[in-house]
Amino acid sequence: MTSDPTVVVVGGGLAGLRTVEELRARGHQGAITLIGAEARPPYDRPPLSKKLMTGEIDDTSLRADLDSLDVDLRLCETATQLRHRILETDGGEYPFDALVVATGAVPVRLPGAGAQHVLRTIDEALALRTLLRPGTRLSIVGAGWIGAELATAARTRGCVVTVLEAAGQPLAAAIGEEIGVIVARWYAEAGVELRLGQKVASIEDGGIALAGGDWHAADVVVTAVGVRPAVAWLDTSPVRLENGIAVDGQLRTSMPGVFAAGDCASFWSARFGRRLRFEHWDVALHAPEVVAANVLGDSAPYDPVPYFWSEQFGRMVQYVGWHGDADQLIWRGDPRADKKWAACWLADRRLMAMLTVSSPRDLLQARRLIEAAADVDPARLADPAVAVRDCAV
Ligand SMILES: Cc1cc2nc3c(=O)[nH]c(=O)nc-3n(C[C@H](O)[C@H](O)[C@H](O)COP(=O)(O)OP(=O)(O)OC[C@H]3O[C@@H](n4cnc5c(N)ncnc54)[C@H](O)[C@@H]3O)c2cc1C
C-alpha cells in the first residue's frame, strides 16, 4: 500500500465521519469517499430521543466542514457487496486500498401489519414527534434506554404513556433486576404506566396484540426492543461476522485492507478477555482514531473502557466499563433514598464497571480505576463520603 491509499468509508454516521476527520488529521492526502444510505449528511443520534423529541431542537447535524475535508460524499447510496478491493453499491463500484465499514445498526421490528415506529434516524424521530400531542396514547414496547428516554420526552409533550416490557424489570438484561427495581419507580414518579412481563405478539391497527391474547389499545406504537448490526449486506462476503463484523484488537476484519468501527463492529477486548460489541456514542467517536492510524500503516491497539450515558426521568445515568464477569454488586449510597448514587460491579475485588446516577465525578474516577485494572476496597467504595479514586488498594 502506498502512503496515500485510496480509502472508502461506508456508513455516514458518527463513526464514518470521524474516520474521515481522523484520516485527514493524520495528514492523509489520498482520495476519500464516504458512502451513506441516508439522504442527510452525518448527524448525531443521541438527541433524537432527548432534546429533539421534546422539541427543544430540530437539527442534530454533526458540525463538520465537509469541503475542507475534501471528501467525496455519496448520500442515498447503499453498499450491497464486497469483493476483493472493490465495494459495490446500488450506485456503482468503488475500488479501494482500504475500506472502513461503519454501517452502524438497525432497529429490530416486531411482527404485525399495524403502524410501528422505530427511532434510529432523524426522519423517523421528526415524524414521530409530530404525533406526540397532549392526550395521545403512546405505547412503547421495550423499557430499555431508548424506551425510557422516549417516555420521558413524551410525558413533557403531554402524552399518556404506557411502556410494555417483556422482562420482569426495566433494563434487566442490560444492568440486572436489582437496579431495574429502582428504575421502575422512576416510571411511576413520571406518570408513565410500566407494564412488566408483557410479551407482544404483534402490532396491529389501533394497538398491540399480547402473547396471552390480551389487547392493548394505542394511538401510536413505538418499538424500542434493541438493534442489530447493519451487516446483512456482508453475508456473502469473505468478511467474518460474529455478532456484527468481527475485528481484531486493531479493528482489522478477516479481509485484508478492510476495517470496521462503531456499532457494527465486535472487537476482541484483551481487557475483558472476550469479543464485545457496544452501541455507544463514545465508542463511535473514538474508535476512528485507531482505525485511521491503522489504515495509514500503524498497528495501534484498540481496547477501550466503554462508556455511555442516558438522560431519563430527570436523571443523568452514566455507565462505564463492562460488568459481564463481575461477581459482586455494591451500592454506593442508597438508591431508594438518595438523589445521587452508584452501583459498582467487582470481580474478585477488581472494579469492572460502575453505573452512576447524577454523579459524574464518581463516573470519571471509576473510569480511571477501570483503565488501571485497579483492585478496590469494597467497604470504602460503598461509602459516598470516600472519593472513588481513594478506594484503590
Ligand atoms: C435515539 C438514539 C439515542 C441514543 N442515545 C445515546 C446516548 O444517550 N448515549 C450513547 O452513548 N449512545 C446513544 N445512542 C447510540 C449512538 O447514537 C450510536 O452508538 C452511534 O450513533 C453509532 O454510530 P455509528 O456511526 O457506528 O452508526 P450509525 O450512527 O448507525 O451510522 C451508520 C450509518 O450507516 C448507514 N448505513 C447502514 N448500512 C449501510 C449500507 N449498506 N450502505 C451505506 N450506508 C449504510 C446508516 O444509514 C447510518 O447512517 C443513541 C442512539 C439512538 C438511535
The ligand as an ORCA input file, in Angstrom:
! r2SCAN-3c Opt
* xyz 0 1
  C     -32.361      7.623     19.532
  C     -30.957      7.247     19.942
  C     -30.436      7.749     21.128
  C     -29.155      7.401     21.536
  N     -28.678      7.895     22.722
  C     -27.440      7.555     23.128
  C     -26.931      8.053     24.360
  O     -27.606      8.788     25.084
  N     -25.679      7.673     24.730
  C     -24.904      6.847     23.966
  O     -23.785      6.520     24.344
  N     -25.365      6.372     22.778
  C     -26.606      6.708     22.347
  N     -27.081      6.231     21.142
  C     -26.225      5.329     20.347
  C     -25.292      6.104     19.413
  O     -26.010      7.070     18.721
  C     -24.663      5.100     18.458
  O     -23.815      4.275     19.224
  C     -23.887      5.784     17.337
  O     -24.757      6.522     16.531
  C     -23.173      4.753     16.489
  O     -22.558      5.378     15.409
  P     -22.157      4.568     14.093
  O     -21.541      5.582     13.195
  O     -21.419      3.353     14.468
  O     -23.530      4.048     13.481
  P     -24.799      4.844     12.948
  O     -24.982      6.101     13.713
  O     -25.922      3.856     12.945
  O     -24.439      5.225     11.448
  C     -24.367      4.238     10.450
  C     -24.779      4.837      9.124
  O     -24.510      3.873      8.117
  C     -25.586      3.842      7.217
  N     -25.629      2.530      6.565
  C     -26.074      1.358      7.070
  N     -25.953      0.369      6.173
  C     -25.413      0.926      5.061
  C     -25.028      0.423      3.796
  N     -25.159     -0.877      3.475
  N     -24.533      1.296      2.880
  C     -24.374      2.606      3.198
  N     -24.699      3.145      4.375
  C     -25.213      2.305      5.310
  C     -26.790      4.101      8.064
  O     -27.876      4.563      7.271
  C     -26.259      5.152      9.033
  O     -26.456      6.440      8.537
  C     -28.368      6.556     20.728
  C     -28.887      6.054     19.516
  C     -30.166      6.393     19.136
  C     -30.719      5.845     17.854
*
